Amino acid sequence: MNILLSNDDGVMAPGIIALHDALQSIGNVTVVAPDAERSGFSSALTLDRPLRPVQLPNGFWSVNGTPADCVYLAMNGLFQQSFDLVVSGINSGANLGDDVLYSGTVGAAFEGRLMHTPALAVSLVGSQVRQYNHAAQYAVAAQWVRDFVKNGIPALPSRHIYNINIPDQPILDRVNVTRMGTRVQPLPIMPATDPRGRQVYWIGLAGEAAVQDTRVTPQIMTDFEAVAAGCVSVTPIQMDVTNYAVLADVENALAARGMTSR
């Protein structure tokens, strides 16, 4: 099995090193990742400048671009080989609910799925995770991913990926298949002044998990709820975000206004 690894935390981030070390036992692993942190880049591709892949002494490939750039390059001619699986992560911090709209971790995985290759986006969730600097601190999560891949990843339809959030704990013995939750409104922007006296702003932190409407698929736990209960959250997500349930209503409303060709 040929496995492509990428992330949005940077090519030497401890999460991707841990994942590389764990997956080597079950496949040929190639790492292509951004040369620096590219969190929040979603599925962005770099179109205004050339990309320069550089192979590092440890064999990893560093790219001066986004997570999606890295996967695009790797699967469109950077290598002679093809890949059987794309894994993005392990991200330092959660990618729960609305996070997937912004996440470079998820964007890299979706880029792999666009190339018709199964893909996983993997994140480690915990209050201390952002301070982790060593691959050993991601080892338990990496071993879980290895076992998930080794045991056979359940097939998904085209243009779907698994978004996996793993709680930061020493034993991972419970897994829930989940739906995306939602966050409350993000915290306000934070104004500041730069050294030259100019007004600047920091984007506010993400909001907390919103209270879920239990009338909506109440039997299916949200990703927030699963992680809070100490379970690995496995969420199948798709690129097609069309709301098919309201298509007819919108069509009828526009037709009533004489705005459609119907």
ROFI-982176 format. One line per 5 residues: number of its first residue (from 1); their letters; for each residue x, y, z of N, C-alpha, C. Coordinates in pm, 1 decimal, always signed. Layout:
REM ROFI-982176
NUM	a	X Y Z X Y Z X Y Z | ...
This chain:
REM ROFI-982176
1	mnill	+84.1 -120.0 +0.0 +0.0 +0.0 +0.0 +87.4 +124.7 +0.0 | +60.5 +216.2 -92.3 +129.9 +344.2 -96.8 +43.9 +450.0 -29.2 | +97.6 +511.2 +74.4 +22.6 +607.2 +155.9 +87.0 +744.1 +144.0 | +5.6 +844.8 +114.3 +51.5 +983.4 +109.2 +6.0 +1055.1 +236.1 | +101.1 +1119.2 +304.5 +69.8 +1197.5 +423.4 +88.3 +1345.7 +394.6
6	snddg	-3.3 +1426.7 +447.9 +12.0 +1570.9 +444.8 -50.1 +1627.3 +572.0 | -47.4 +1759.2 +586.0 -108.4 +1822.9 +703.3 -118.2 +1972.6 +679.9 | -162.2 +2047.3 +783.2 -158.6 +2193.1 +773.3 -73.0 +2255.3 +883.4 | -7.1 +2171.4 +963.3 +77.2 +2220.5 +1072.4 +223.3 +2236.4 +1031.6 | +258.5 +2190.9 +913.6 +395.7 +2201.9 +868.0 +465.1 +2067.6 +860.0
11	vmapg	+564.3 +2060.4 +772.0 +625.4 +1932.4 +736.8 +698.3 +1866.4 +853.5 | +743.6 +1943.1 +951.3 +813.6 +1884.7 +1065.2 +729.2 +1887.0 +1193.2 | +599.1 +1901.1 +1179.3 +511.0 +1899.3 +1295.6 +512.4 +1760.2 +1360.1 | +504.6 +1752.7 +1490.7 +513.1 +1622.5 +1557.9 +401.4 +1526.4 +1520.4 | +283.7 +1578.7 +1487.0 +172.8 +1490.2 +1450.7 +197.6 +1411.5 +1324.7
16	iialh	+257.1 +1475.3 +1223.3 +281.1 +1404.2 +1098.0 +398.9 +1307.7 +1113.1 | +494.4 +1341.9 +1197.7 +606.3 +1250.3 +1224.4 +555.0 +1123.8 +1293.2 | +466.5 +1140.5 +1391.8 +409.6 +1024.8 +1461.1 +330.5 +937.3 +1365.5 | +254.6 +1000.0 +1277.1 +174.6 +924.8 +1181.1 +264.1 +850.5 +1082.9 | +369.5 +914.9 +1036.7 +465.1 +849.5 +947.5 +526.3 +727.1 +1014.8
21	dalqs	+568.4 +742.8 +1138.9 +632.5 +631.8 +1209.4 +536.9 +515.0 +1228.6 | +411.1 +544.0 +1257.7 +313.8 +437.2 +1282.3 +273.4 +364.4 +1154.6 | +256.1 +438.6 +1044.8 +205.2 +377.5 +922.2 +312.5 +305.5 +842.2 | +440.6 +328.1 +874.6 +548.0 +259.1 +802.5 +537.4 +108.3 +811.3 | +477.4 +58.8 +919.0 +469.3 -86.7 +937.0 +366.3 -151.5 +845.4
26	ignvt	+280.2 -72.0 +781.6 +175.5 -132.2 +697.8 +178.8 -81.4 +552.7 | +272.6 +6.6 +519.9 +276.4 +55.7 +383.1 +399.3 +139.5 +353.3 | +410.0 +179.1 +226.4 +515.6 +270.2 +184.0 +463.4 +413.0 +201.2 | +525.5 +487.4 +289.1 +471.8 +617.6 +330.5 +554.3 +731.2 +269.3 | +485.4 +824.6 +205.3 +547.8 +943.6 +148.3 +486.5 +1065.9 +214.7
31	vvapd	+570.2 +1156.9 +262.4 +523.9 +1278.9 +328.4 +547.7 +1398.3 +237.4 | +440.2 +1471.1 +206.7 +448.6 +1597.4 +132.0 +361.4 +1696.8 +207.7 | +423.4 +1798.7 +265.6 +350.9 +1889.1 +354.1 +404.0 +2031.5 +341.0 | +327.0 +2129.2 +388.1 +370.8 +2269.4 +376.8 +499.9 +2296.6 +453.8 | +575.8 +2394.1 +406.2 +702.5 +2428.4 +471.0 +682.8 +2503.9 +602.3
36	aersg	+560.7 +2547.8 +629.8 +528.3 +2617.6 +754.3 +381.4 +2593.5 +784.0 | +336.1 +2637.1 +898.9 +196.0 +2615.4 +933.9 +103.9 +2685.7 +834.8 | +2.1 +2613.7 +789.9 -96.6 +2668.6 +696.4 -238.4 +2638.4 +747.1 | -260.4 +2655.2 +875.8 -392.9 +2631.3 +932.0 -494.2 +2729.6 +873.0 | -617.9 +2683.3 +855.7 -725.2 +2769.3 +808.2 -727.0 +2791.8 +658.1
41	fssal	-646.6 +2716.4 +581.7 -641.4 +2737.5 +436.9 -744.6 +2655.4 +361.4 | -820.1 +2571.6 +430.1 -925.0 +2491.8 +367.3 -870.4 +2419.9 +242.8 | -938.5 +2433.4 +128.6 -895.4 +2365.7 +5.1 -825.5 +2460.4 -92.1 | -769.3 +2569.7 -39.9 -706.9 +2670.0 -126.8 -590.3 +2611.9 -205.8 | -582.5 +2650.2 -332.9 -468.4 +2619.5 -418.3 -393.8 +2749.4 -449.6
46	tldrp	-262.6 +2740.2 -464.4 -179.2 +2856.6 -494.6 -171.0 +2875.3 -645.4 | -224.3 +2985.9 -694.9 -229.7 +3010.4 -838.6 -150.0 +3133.4 -881.1 | -93.0 +3208.2 -784.6 -26.0 +3333.8 -819.3 +126.1 +3325.0 -814.8 | +179.6 +3206.8 -791.1 +325.1 +3190.0 -788.8 +356.6 +3042.0 -804.0 | +478.5 +3008.1 -846.1 +514.7 +2867.4 -862.2 +538.7 +2800.0 -727.9
51	lrpvq	+520.5 +2670.2 -726.4 +544.5 +2589.6 -606.5 +678.0 +2517.2 -621.1 | +750.1 +2508.6 -509.7 +883.6 +2448.8 -514.5 +894.6 +2337.8 -410.3 | +880.6 +2212.7 -452.3 +900.0 +2101.5 -359.1 +1049.3 +2081.2 -330.8 | +1082.0 +2061.9 -204.7 +1219.9 +2038.7 -163.1 +1222.9 +1914.6 -74.9 | +1308.7 +1817.4 -109.8 +1320.0 +1698.7 -25.7 +1417.6 +1725.0 +88.1
56	lpngf	+1372.9 +1698.5 +209.3 +1452.7 +1722.4 +328.8 +1542.8 +1602.5 +357.6 | +1642.3 +1618.3 +444.3 +1733.2 +1507.5 +475.3 +1663.6 +1382.5 +527.9 | +1547.8 +1397.8 +594.6 +1476.1 +1279.9 +646.6 +1387.2 +1214.5 +541.8 | +1388.0 +1266.1 +418.2 +1307.4 +1207.7 +311.1 +1173.0 +1273.7 +290.6 | +1127.7 +1354.9 +386.4 +1001.8 +1426.6 +370.1 +1016.4 +1533.2 +261.5
61	wsvng	+903.6 +1567.9 +198.4 +902.0 +1673.5 +98.1 +832.3 +1796.9 +154.8 | +899.8 +1911.6 +144.5 +848.6 +2039.1 +191.9 +805.5 +2123.1 +71.8 | +688.8 +2186.8 +82.2 +634.5 +2265.6 -28.8 +596.4 +2405.0 +21.7 | +629.0 +2505.9 -54.2 +596.8 +2644.2 -18.0 +453.4 +2678.0 -58.6 | +360.2 +2598.5 -11.0 +221.0 +2618.2 -48.8 +125.2 +2569.2 +56.8
66	tpadc	+2.5 +2546.2 +16.8 -105.0 +2506.5 +106.5 -111.4 +2354.6 +120.4 | -189.2 +2304.3 +216.4 -207.0 +2159.3 +226.8 -262.5 +2097.8 +98.2 | -362.3 +2162.9 +38.5 -418.4 +2109.5 -86.0 -315.2 +2110.9 -198.4 | -231.3 +2215.0 -204.0 -121.6 +2217.7 -301.5 -35.7 +2092.7 -290.7 | -2.3 +2056.7 -168.6 +87.8 +1943.9 -145.0 +30.2 +1814.4 -201.5
71	vylam	-96.9 +1791.2 -174.5 -160.6 +1668.8 -223.8 -175.8 +1674.7 -375.1 | -211.8 +1790.9 -426.4 -226.8 +1807.6 -571.6 -96.1 +1775.7 -643.7 | +14.2 +1831.8 -595.5 +144.2 +1805.7 -657.5 +179.9 +1657.5 -651.3 | +162.4 +1598.9 -532.3 +203.0 +1460.3 -512.2 +127.0 +1364.4 -602.7 | +1.2 +1397.5 -631.9 -82.8 +1304.8 -707.1 -94.2 +1341.3 -853.7
76	nglfq	-23.8 +1446.5 -896.1 -33.5 +1489.3 -1035.7 +103.3 +1506.7 -1101.7 | +198.7 +1420.0 -1067.0 +322.5 +1419.2 -1142.9 +450.6 +1437.7 -1065.4 | +442.1 +1473.8 -936.9 +565.1 +1487.6 -859.0 +635.0 +1352.9 -844.0 | +556.8 +1245.8 -838.1 +611.7 +1111.0 -823.4 +562.5 +1021.2 -936.5 | +637.6 +918.3 -963.9 +597.3 +820.4 -1063.9 +487.8 +729.3 -1011.0
81	qsfdl	+490.4 +703.9 -881.4 +395.5 +610.6 -821.5 +259.5 +674.0 -800.2 | +158.5 +588.8 -788.7 +26.0 +634.3 -748.8 +6.8 +602.0 -600.8 | -99.6 +653.5 -543.0 -124.3 +633.6 -400.6 -258.2 +564.5 -379.2 | -260.9 +479.6 -276.9 -382.0 +405.0 -242.2 -462.2 +473.0 -131.9 | -398.6 +563.5 -59.0 -464.2 +628.3 +54.2 -396.4 +761.5 +81.4
86	vvsgi	-476.4 +863.1 +114.2 -425.1 +991.4 +160.5 -467.7 +1009.3 +305.8 | -372.0 +1042.5 +391.2 -402.1 +1071.9 +531.6 -348.0 +1210.8 +563.1 | -432.6 +1295.1 +617.1 -394.1 +1431.2 +653.4 -397.4 +1446.0 +804.6 | -285.8 +1489.8 +863.2 -279.3 +1504.1 +1008.5 -144.3 +1454.3 +1059.9 | -136.0 +1423.8 +1186.2 -239.8 +1441.9 +1285.8 -241.3 +1587.9 +1325.9
91	nsgan	-358.3 +1652.1 +1312.1 -367.7 +1794.5 +1341.4 -354.5 +1821.0 +1490.2 | -289.5 +1931.2 +1522.6 -275.0 +1974.3 +1661.8 -399.6 +2052.1 +1701.5 | -500.7 +1981.6 +1750.4 -626.6 +2044.1 +1788.1 -742.2 +1989.2 +1707.9 | -861.1 +2020.8 +1754.7 -983.5 +1963.3 +1698.6 -1016.6 +2017.9 +1560.9 | -1086.9 +1936.7 +1482.9 -1157.4 +1979.7 +1363.1 -1298.9 +1923.1 +1372.9
96	lgddv	-1379.8 +1990.6 +1452.9 -1514.5 +1945.4 +1485.6 -1618.4 +2039.6 +1426.5 | -1731.4 +1983.4 +1384.8 -1841.9 +2065.6 +1339.4 -1802.4 +2161.4 +1229.3 | -1834.0 +2290.0 +1251.1 -1810.0 +2392.6 +1149.2 -1663.0 +2409.6 +1113.5 | -1572.4 +2358.0 +1195.9 -1428.4 +2370.0 +1168.2 -1392.4 +2317.2 +1030.3 | -1467.1 +2217.3 +981.9 -1428.0 +2153.4 +856.2 -1433.4 +2251.3 +739.0
101	lysgt	-1510.1 +2360.7 +752.7 -1519.0 +2458.6 +644.4 -1388.1 +2534.2 +626.1 | -1310.7 +2547.2 +732.4 -1186.3 +2624.0 +730.4 -1061.3 +2536.2 +729.0 | -1073.2 +2415.4 +773.1 -957.8 +2331.8 +806.1 -870.4 +2296.4 +686.5 | -741.6 +2327.2 +697.2 -646.4 +2281.0 +597.3 -625.9 +2131.0 +604.0 | -640.7 +2073.7 +723.3 -632.7 +1928.0 +739.3 -739.5 +1860.3 +655.3
106	vgaaf	-861.3 +1907.8 +666.4 -971.8 +1851.6 +588.0 -953.4 +1884.2 +440.2 | -903.7 +2004.7 +409.7 -882.1 +2042.2 +269.6 -784.9 +1950.6 +198.9 | -678.1 +1909.9 +267.2 -581.4 +1817.4 +207.4 -645.5 +1682.2 +180.2 | -726.4 +1634.4 +274.2 -793.2 +1505.8 +254.9 -891.0 +1512.4 +138.2 | -967.5 +1621.0 +128.9 -1060.9 +1634.6 +17.5 -987.6 +1640.3 -116.0
111	egrlm	-869.6 +1700.1 -119.6 -793.0 +1705.1 -244.4 -757.3 +1563.8 -289.4 | -724.0 +1478.1 -193.0 -698.2 +1338.8 -227.3 -820.9 +1269.8 -282.5 | -937.1 +1297.1 -222.4 -1060.7 +1231.4 -267.9 -1100.0 +1280.2 -405.6 | -1066.8 +1404.9 -439.2 -1093.0 +1453.5 -574.5 -1016.7 +1372.3 -677.9 | -904.3 +1313.3 -633.8 -824.7 +1228.5 -721.3 -869.3 +1082.1 -712.2
116	htpal	-987.5 +1061.3 -655.8 -1048.5 +928.0 -647.9 -969.3 +832.5 -559.2 | -907.8 +888.8 -455.5 -831.5 +808.1 -361.0 -894.8 +820.3 -223.0 | -916.9 +710.0 -151.6 -970.6 +719.5 -15.2 -884.8 +812.6 +70.1 | -949.3 +886.4 +160.3 -876.1 +986.7 +236.6 -932.4 +1002.5 +376.9 | -841.6 +1030.6 +469.7 -876.3 +1053.9 +609.4 -819.4 +1188.6 +652.6
121	avslv	-897.4 +1263.6 +729.7 -847.6 +1381.3 +799.7 -847.6 +1347.6 +948.0 | -732.8 +1361.4 +1014.3 -718.2 +1313.9 +1152.7 -671.7 +1428.0 +1242.1 | -739.0 +1444.3 +1356.7 -704.9 +1549.8 +1451.6 -701.1 +1494.7 +1593.3 | -612.2 +1551.3 +1675.0 -601.9 +1514.8 +1816.2 -665.0 +1625.9 +1898.7 | -754.3 +1587.7 +1990.0 -834.2 +1684.3 +2064.3 -801.0 +1677.7 +2213.3
126	gsqvr	-767.3 +1789.9 +2272.1 -740.7 +1795.3 +2415.4 -693.4 +1933.6 +2455.1 | -706.6 +1966.3 +2580.8 -674.2 +2101.2 +2626.1 -525.1 +2132.5 +2617.1 | -439.2 +2028.6 +2617.7 -294.9 +2051.0 +2616.0 -230.5 +2029.7 +2479.9 | -309.5 +1987.4 +2381.2 -252.6 +1943.0 +2254.4 -172.3 +2052.2 +2184.6 | -216.7 +2175.1 +2189.9 -146.6 +2284.5 +2121.4 -4.1 +2304.9 +2172.2
131	qynha	+23.4 +2254.1 +2293.2 +157.4 +2269.0 +2349.4 +246.1 +2147.5 +2322.2 | +193.2 +2045.4 +2255.5 +271.7 +1924.7 +2229.6 +378.3 +1953.0 +2123.8 | +501.7 +1913.5 +2153.7 +613.8 +1939.0 +2063.0 +685.9 +1813.3 +2017.7 | +642.7 +1697.0 +2065.8 +714.4 +1573.1 +2036.3 +619.5 +1469.1 +1976.7 | +672.2 +1390.7 +1882.6 +591.1 +1287.8 +1817.3 +534.7 +1187.9 +1917.2
136	aqyav	+608.7 +1162.2 +2025.0 +562.3 +1065.1 +2124.3 +428.3 +1104.7 +2184.8 | +398.9 +1234.9 +2186.9 +273.6 +1281.4 +2244.4 +154.0 +1254.8 +2152.0 | +181.8 +1217.2 +2028.5 +77.5 +1181.2 +1932.2 +74.1 +1030.6 +1905.0 | +157.9 +954.8 +1973.7 +178.0 +813.8 +1938.4 +51.9 +729.4 +1955.0 | -24.3 +751.6 +2061.1 -145.2 +671.7 +2083.3 -244.7 +694.4 +1969.7
141	aaqwv	-265.0 +819.8 +1933.3 -355.1 +850.8 +1822.7 -304.0 +791.7 +1691.0 | -173.4 +799.5 +1668.3 -115.3 +745.2 +1545.1 -134.0 +594.9 +1536.3 | -119.0 +526.3 +1649.3 -140.4 +381.5 +1649.7 -285.8 +347.9 +1621.2 | -377.9 +430.8 +1671.6 -519.4 +407.9 +1641.5 -543.8 +419.1 +1490.7 | -485.6 +520.9 +1428.3 -502.1 +538.0 +1284.0 -443.5 +418.8 +1208.9
146	rdfvk	-325.1 +373.6 +1251.0 -264.4 +256.6 +1186.7 -358.3 +136.9 +1192.5 | -416.1 +110.1 +1308.2 -505.9 -4.1 +1322.3 -631.9 +13.6 +1238.7 | -682.3 +136.0 +1231.5 -801.1 +164.3 +1150.4 -774.2 +133.6 +1004.1 | -656.9 +172.6 +956.0 -620.6 +146.0 +817.3 -592.9 -2.9 +796.8 | -518.7 -63.0 +889.0 -480.3 -203.4 +876.4 -601.3 -295.5 +873.5
151	ngipa	-703.5 -262.3 +949.9 -823.1 -347.7 +958.0 -917.9 -330.1 +840.7 | -888.3 -235.8 +753.3 -971.7 -214.3 +635.4 -1065.9 -97.2 +653.8 | -1042.2 +9.6 +580.7 -1126.6 +128.9 +592.7 -1259.9 +103.5 +522.4 | -1371.9 +120.7 +592.0 -1501.7 +103.2 +525.2 -1514.8 +194.8 +403.9 | -1566.0 +138.9 +296.0 -1575.9 +215.3 +171.7 -1678.4 +327.2 +184.4
156	lpsrh	-1650.4 +437.5 +118.0 -1741.9 +550.8 +110.7 -1774.3 +580.5 -35.6 | -1885.5 +649.3 -61.9 -1912.6 +692.8 -199.5 -1805.3 +790.5 -246.1 | -1804.8 +819.5 -374.5 -1707.9 +915.4 -428.0 -1727.9 +1051.8 -363.0 | -1618.2 +1127.6 -353.8 -1618.4 +1263.9 -301.7 -1658.5 +1270.9 -153.5 | -1634.0 +1161.9 -81.6 -1652.2 +1156.9 +63.3 -1518.6 +1126.3 +129.5
161	iynin	-1499.9 +1177.4 +251.8 -1383.6 +1141.9 +332.3 -1429.4 +1111.9 +474.0 | -1339.6 +1056.6 +553.5 -1363.6 +1042.0 +696.5 -1292.5 +1155.4 +770.3 | -1367.1 +1229.0 +850.7 -1308.0 +1327.4 +940.9 -1302.7 +1263.7 +1079.8 | -1182.0 +1240.9 +1129.0 -1161.4 +1165.1 +1252.6 -1102.4 +1256.2 +1359.2 | -1168.8 +1263.6 +1472.8 -1120.5 +1339.3 +1587.7 -1094.7 +1242.9 +1702.8
166	ipdqp	-971.4 +1244.1 +1752.6 -927.3 +1146.7 +1853.3 -901.3 +1219.6 +1984.5 | -968.9 +1179.0 +2092.5 -942.1 +1243.9 +2221.8 -802.5 +1210.9 +2272.2 | -742.9 +1305.8 +2338.0 -607.3 +1289.7 +2391.2 -614.6 +1212.9 +2522.2 | -606.3 +1081.4 +2513.0 -611.8 +996.1 +2631.0 -531.1 +869.1 +2604.8 | -485.3 +800.7 +2709.6 -392.4 +688.5 +2691.1 -455.1 +562.8 +2633.7
171	ildrv	-586.4 +545.8 +2649.7 -654.6 +427.2 +2597.7 -769.4 +472.5 +2509.1 | -773.0 +420.3 +2386.9 -877.7 +454.0 +2290.8 -954.4 +326.2 +2257.6 | -1058.0 +299.5 +2335.0 -1129.4 +173.4 +2318.5 -1275.4 +191.7 +2278.8 | -1315.1 +316.8 +2250.1 -1453.0 +340.8 +2209.2 -1454.5 +432.0 +2086.9 | -1539.5 +396.5 +1991.2 -1550.9 +471.8 +1866.3 -1699.2 +497.5 +1839.9
176	nvtrm	-1730.0 +620.7 +1798.9 -1866.2 +653.4 +1757.6 -1865.7 +708.9 +1615.9 | -1954.6 +657.7 +1532.6 -1979.4 +717.8 +1402.5 -2073.5 +835.1 +1427.9 | -2033.7 +952.9 +1385.9 -2100.3 +1075.1 +1428.6 -2144.9 +1161.6 +1311.5 | -2224.4 +1262.3 +1346.2 -2260.3 +1368.4 +1252.5 -2189.5 +1496.1 +1296.3 | -2178.4 +1590.0 +1206.1 -2116.8 +1717.9 +1239.6 -2204.4 +1796.0 +1336.2
181	gtrvq	-2141.2 +1848.4 +1440.8 -2210.3 +1940.7 +1528.3 -2194.5 +2083.3 +1476.0 | -2230.8 +2178.3 +1557.9 -2214.8 +2318.6 +1520.7 -2154.5 +2395.0 +1637.5 | -2093.7 +2508.2 +1606.4 -2039.6 +2596.1 +1709.1 -2128.7 +2719.7 +1723.0 | -2125.1 +2780.1 +1839.4 -2190.2 +2909.7 +1855.8 -2103.4 +3013.9 +1785.9 | -2153.4 +3137.5 +1780.5 -2080.8 +3244.3 +1712.1 -1938.7 +3256.1 +1765.3
186	plpim	-1839.0 +3271.7 +1675.9 -1700.0 +3285.7 +1722.1 -1681.5 +3410.5 +1806.7 | -1575.5 +3410.6 +1884.4 -1546.7 +3525.7 +1969.0 -1510.3 +3645.9 +1882.8 | -1532.2 +3767.8 +1933.3 -1507.8 +3888.3 +1852.1 -1361.1 +3901.0 +1811.4 | -1339.2 +3980.9 +1705.6 -1201.8 +4011.7 +1666.2 -1132.7 +4088.6 +1778.2 | -1000.1 +4076.4 +1781.0 -923.3 +4141.1 +1887.8 -835.9 +4250.7 +1828.0
191	patdp	-868.4 +4377.1 +1854.2 -788.2 +4487.4 +1799.3 -654.4 +4500.3 +1872.1 | -554.8 +4546.0 +1798.9 -422.1 +4570.2 +1856.1 -354.6 +4678.5 +1772.8 | -237.9 +4720.1 +1816.6 -159.9 +4820.0 +1743.1 -22.9 +4762.1 +1713.0 | +19.4 +4770.6 +1586.9 +149.2 +4714.4 +1551.0 +260.8 +4812.7 +1592.1 | +388.9 +4771.4 +1579.9 +499.1 +4857.0 +1626.1 +505.4 +4993.6 +1558.4
196	rgrqv	+441.3 +5007.9 +1443.0 +442.4 +5137.8 +1374.9 +315.6 +5219.5 +1403.7 | +239.0 +5174.0 +1501.3 +121.2 +5248.6 +1542.1 -1.8 +5226.1 +1457.6 | +0.5 +5127.0 +1368.5 -113.6 +5101.6 +1281.7 -212.0 +5006.5 +1349.4 | -340.0 +5025.8 +1322.4 -444.0 +4940.2 +1378.2 -442.4 +4805.9 +1305.9 | -438.5 +4697.7 +1383.1 -445.5 +4562.3 +1327.0 -547.6 +4483.2 +1408.1
201	ywigl	-582.7 +4366.9 +1355.5 -683.3 +4283.9 +1422.5 -641.9 +4137.4 +1416.2 | -667.5 +4065.5 +1525.9 -655.4 +3920.4 +1529.1 -795.0 +3860.9 +1514.1 | -805.3 +3755.2 +1432.8 -931.6 +3681.8 +1423.5 -961.8 +3620.2 +1559.9 | -1086.5 +3629.0 +1604.3 -1125.2 +3574.1 +1733.3 -1121.5 +3422.4 +1736.2 | -1118.3 +3366.5 +1854.7 -1118.2 +3222.0 +1871.6 -1251.7 +3161.8 +1829.2
206	ageaa	-1250.0 +3033.8 +1796.0 -1372.9 +2964.6 +1758.5 -1467.9 +2957.5 +1877.1 | -1597.2 +2958.8 +1848.6 -1696.7 +2946.8 +1953.8 -1704.2 +2805.4 +2009.1 | -1769.5 +2792.2 +2123.0 -1788.1 +2661.3 +2184.3 -1894.4 +2582.2 +2108.6 | -1907.8 +2454.1 +2142.9 -2010.0 +2370.8 +2080.3 -2148.0 +2424.2 +2112.8 | -2234.4 +2428.5 +2012.2 -2371.0 +2473.8 +2032.9 -2455.6 +2360.1 +2087.7
211	vqdtr	-2561.2 +2395.1 +2158.8 -2656.4 +2294.2 +2204.7 -2727.0 +2238.0 +2082.4 | -2729.6 +2106.4 +2070.7 -2784.8 +2043.9 +1951.7 -2934.9 +2024.0 +1964.1 | -3002.5 +2035.1 +1850.9 -3146.2 +2008.7 +1845.2 -3166.6 +1857.7 +1840.9 | -3217.2 +1801.8 +1950.2 -3230.6 +1655.7 +1957.6 -3339.1 +1602.2 +1865.4 | -3417.1 +1689.3 +1803.4 -3517.4 +1641.7 +1707.8 -3452.5 +1601.7 +1575.9
216	vtpqi	-3329.2 +1646.1 +1554.5 -3258.1 +1615.6 +1430.2 -3168.1 +1494.1 +1454.0 | -3201.0 +1383.8 +1388.1 -3126.4 +1257.6 +1403.4 -3076.1 +1238.1 +1547.0 | -3167.6 +1232.2 +1644.9 -3125.2 +1225.0 +1785.5 -3045.6 +1100.1 +1818.4 | -3062.6 +993.4 +1738.9 -2992.4 +868.9 +1768.2 -2845.9 +874.1 +1727.4 | -2807.0 +976.8 +1652.6 -2668.8 +987.7 +1607.1 -2598.0 +1096.7 +1686.5
221	mtdfe	-2491.5 +1060.6 +1754.9 -2415.4 +1153.6 +1836.6 -2340.3 +1251.9 +1747.7 | -2324.0 +1375.9 +1794.2 -2240.3 +1470.8 +1720.0 -2093.4 +1443.3 +1749.3 | -2008.0 +1498.6 +1664.2 -1864.2 +1481.5 +1685.8 -1821.1 +1544.8 +1818.6 | -1878.3 +1660.0 +1853.5 -1848.4 +1722.6 +1982.6 -1884.5 +1629.8 +2098.7 | -2002.7 +1571.3 +2092.2 -2050.3 +1485.2 +2200.4 -1964.3 +1360.8 +2215.1
226	avaag	-1923.3 +1302.6 +2102.0 -1842.7 +1181.0 +2106.6 -1708.9 +1206.6 +2174.9 | -1640.6 +1313.1 +2133.9 -1509.7 +1343.2 +2191.4 -1523.1 +1377.4 +2339.6 | -1628.3 +1451.3 +2376.0 -1649.8 +1485.5 +2516.5 -1672.2 +1360.8 +2601.4 | -1726.1 +1254.9 +2540.0 -1750.0 +1129.3 +2611.1 -1628.6 +1037.0 +2608.7 | -1517.5 +1082.8 +2551.5 -1395.7 +1003.0 +2547.4 -1390.7 +903.9 +2433.5
231	cvsvt	-1473.5 +924.7 +2330.8 -1478.0 +834.2 +2215.7 -1407.4 +895.9 +2095.6 | -1349.0 +811.3 +2012.9 -1300.1 +856.8 +1883.2 -1422.1 +887.5 +1797.0 | -1423.3 +1004.4 +1734.7 -1533.4 +1044.6 +1647.2 -1494.2 +1020.9 +1501.8 | -1576.5 +942.9 +1431.6 -1554.2 +914.1 +1289.7 -1675.1 +966.6 +1213.2 | -1653.5 +1074.1 +1136.2 -1763.1 +1139.3 +1064.8 -1740.7 +1130.4 +914.8
236	piqmd	-1829.4 +1062.0 +841.5 -1819.4 +1065.9 +695.4 -1874.4 +1198.8 +645.5 | -1792.6 +1274.9 +573.1 -1837.9 +1404.3 +521.0 -1817.4 +1407.0 +370.2 | -1892.5 +1494.9 +303.8 -1893.1 +1495.4 +157.8 -1870.6 +1635.3 +103.2 | -1823.5 +1639.9 -21.7 -1798.6 +1767.6 -86.8 -1927.0 +1830.1 -138.8 | -2026.5 +1749.7 -173.9 -2152.8 +1802.9 -224.9 -2234.0 +1855.6 -106.9
241	vtnya	-2242.2 +1987.6 -93.2 -2314.1 +2046.3 +19.8 -2451.9 +2097.7 -22.7 | -2500.5 +2053.1 -137.4 -2635.1 +2089.0 -181.3 -2737.9 +2040.3 -80.1 | -2834.0 +2125.1 -46.0 -2943.8 +2083.4 +40.4 -3058.6 +2037.2 -48.8 | -3061.7 +1908.2 -79.2 -3161.3 +1854.6 -170.6 -3303.1 +1865.3 -114.8 | -3316.1 +1866.3 +18.5 -3448.8 +1869.2 +80.4 -3524.2 +1998.1 +50.2
246	vladv	-3452.4 +2107.3 +20.6 -3521.4 +2235.0 -2.2 -3518.7 +2278.3 -148.2 | -3462.2 +2197.1 -236.9 -3454.5 +2236.0 -377.1 -3592.1 +2267.7 -435.5 | -3689.5 +2180.2 -410.6 -3823.1 +2200.5 -467.2 -3888.1 +2326.2 -410.6 | -3870.4 +2351.8 -280.4 -3929.3 +2471.1 -219.6 -3872.2 +2598.2 -281.0 | -3738.3 +2600.7 -300.2 -3675.7 +2718.8 -359.8 -3721.3 +2736.1 -504.6
251	enala	-3728.9 +2625.4 -577.7 -3775.1 +2630.3 -717.0 -3916.4 +2687.4 -724.6 | -4004.8 +2640.3 -636.7 -4143.1 +2688.2 -637.4 -4149.0 +2836.7 -599.7 | -4068.0 +2878.1 -501.2 -4070.6 +3017.9 -458.9 -4024.7 +3110.2 -570.9 | -3919.5 +3069.9 -642.2 -3871.1 +3153.6 -751.8 -3966.8 +3151.4 -871.6 | -4028.9 +3036.5 -895.7 -4126.1 +3028.1 -1005.4 -4244.1 +3120.2 -978.6
256	argmt	-4286.2 +3126.9 -853.2 -4398.6 +3214.8 -817.4 -4365.4 +3360.5 -842.1 | -4239.3 +3394.7 -843.1 -4194.7 +3531.2 -869.3 -4158.3 +3552.3 -1016.0 | -4177.8 +3449.0 -1096.2 -4143.9 +3457.3 -1236.7 -3995.7 +3463.5 -1263.4 | -3916.1 +3406.6 -1174.0 -3771.5 +3419.0 -1183.1 -3703.5 +3293.8 -1237.7 | -3777.0 +3188.1 -1266.5 -3717.0 +3066.8 -1321.5 -3777.8 +3039.1 -1458.0
261	sr	-3714.5 +2945.2 -1527.9 -3760.3 +2912.0 -1663.9 -3873.3 +2811.7 -1663.6 | -3914.0 +2767.6 -1545.5 -4017.4 +2664.5 -1539.2 -4151.7 +2721.3 -1580.6
